[in-house]
Amino acid sequence: PNSIVSPKLLKTAVYAKHLNKIVEATVKPQKENRILIADFFQQLIDDSKNKDRVSQDGRLITAATIRSYETTKMHFCNFQIKQHRKYRLVDTDQKLIDAFSNYLTYEKKISFNSVGKYMKTMRTLLNYAKQKKLITSEILADIKIKVNHEEVDNIYLSMQDIKDLTELKGFETPVHDTVRDLFVIGCLTGLRF
């Protein structure tokens, strides 16, 4: 309690603590700059599954949304293979976003609505990276992510059409009766073709 600390020991302790802060401040950003987008996609998925991440309105992330994250990650990993390159979070720019969107649209020939969904997931990923302070607001501000949407034609049978199908008789073989019945069951249970 009444011991005296030598000036040399005090100076060493202060410098050591100060030096540790400087080293941590320098090493941490360099370490974070190496985070791969695919790895951070997995963190987004894991945090959503583990309920460590919730939606903006405070709700848990649904299983369907998590599956969308996983599908987008898979497409992004395939895009990286095609590009012969692994992208880091700090590599994110408009050129990368446009290249990924073009890959989905023109090379994979995915529908505009699906591409829009995947690009929306990319926006979610980047917002989460900003929230975790892994990318700066400037990076996010410089990127414009287009979420495409097109009107779709939903073709379906009305209840009258289904009733008319059930009343069809006189098929050549009993197999046709079975096929008709299975088709009707599919229509009534929401099965899509």
Secondary structure, DSSP 8 states (H G I E B T S, - for coil): ------HHHHHHHHHHHHHHHHHHHHHHHHHHTT-BHHHHHHHHHHHHHTTSSB-TTS-B--HHHHHHHHHHHHHHHHHHHHHT---BGGG--HHHHHHHHHIIIIIS---HHHHHHHHHHHHHHHHHHHHTTSS-HHHHHT----------------HHHHHHHHT----SSHHHHHHHHHHHHHHHTT---
